[in-house]
Amino acid sequence: MNPIVRMTGPHPSRIQRGGFSLPAWHVSLTDDRQKQIGTVYRCLSYGRAMSLSCNMARDRRLFLHMEALPA
C-alpha cells in the first residue's frame, strides 16, 4: 500500500450563502485503490486546499494527486 495525498473538487458544501451552496475541496490520504485513509479535510477555498495538500505531501513525503479545479 502506497498512500497518496489526493485533492478533489469543487464539491457542493453544506454551507449556503445567499441561497447557493458554496464550493468545497476535499483533501485526504488514499491508498492505491483510491480508498480513503483517515480524515477528509474540507476547505472552502481552492488556495487553502492547495496549500494543505502540498504541505501534507511534503511533510509525509508522499505523492500528490490533484483532481481539482478552481471554482
N, C-alpha and C positions, 0 to 999 in steps of 0.2 A: 504494500500500500504506500503510495507516494502522495501525500497531501498537497493540495493546490489551493492558493488563495483565489477565490472567484468573486468577481464583481458583476452584478447584473442589474438591469433596469433601463429605463424607469418603469416602475410598477405603481399602480394606484395605491395610495395610502388611506388609512382610516381618518386622517386629519383633513378637515374641509375648511376652506376659506372662500367666502362669497358664493357658497353653494356648489363649488367644484372641489374635487379631492386633489390634494397636492401630490406631485410625483415623489416617489421614494426609490432609493437604490439600495440593494442588498449586498452585503459583503460577508462572506463566510468561508470556512475551510471545508473543502470537499475531498473525497478520495478519487481514485481513478475512474470509478463508475458514476461520478457526479453525485454521490450520496453525501449529504451534509454531515459534518462532524462538529458537534458543539453548537455554539451560539450563532445566530444570524443577526448581524448588526444592520439596522435600518437607518439610512441617512436621508435627510430631506434636501440635500443639495449635491450636485454632481461633484463639485470641488472637494467637499468633505469626504465623500465616498472614495474618491480617487486618492486623497491623502491617506485615509485609513487603510485602504487596500495596499498601497505602496509601502507604508510603514510596517504592516503586518508581514508582507512578503520579505522585506529587507531584514526585519528583526528575527524572523523564524527561518530565514534562508530558504525560502520556498519559491516556486514559480508563481507568477501572477497571470491569471486568465481573465480577460475583460470581455464581457458580453454586454456592455453598457454604452449608451449614447446620452449626450446632454439633452435635457428637455427643451 
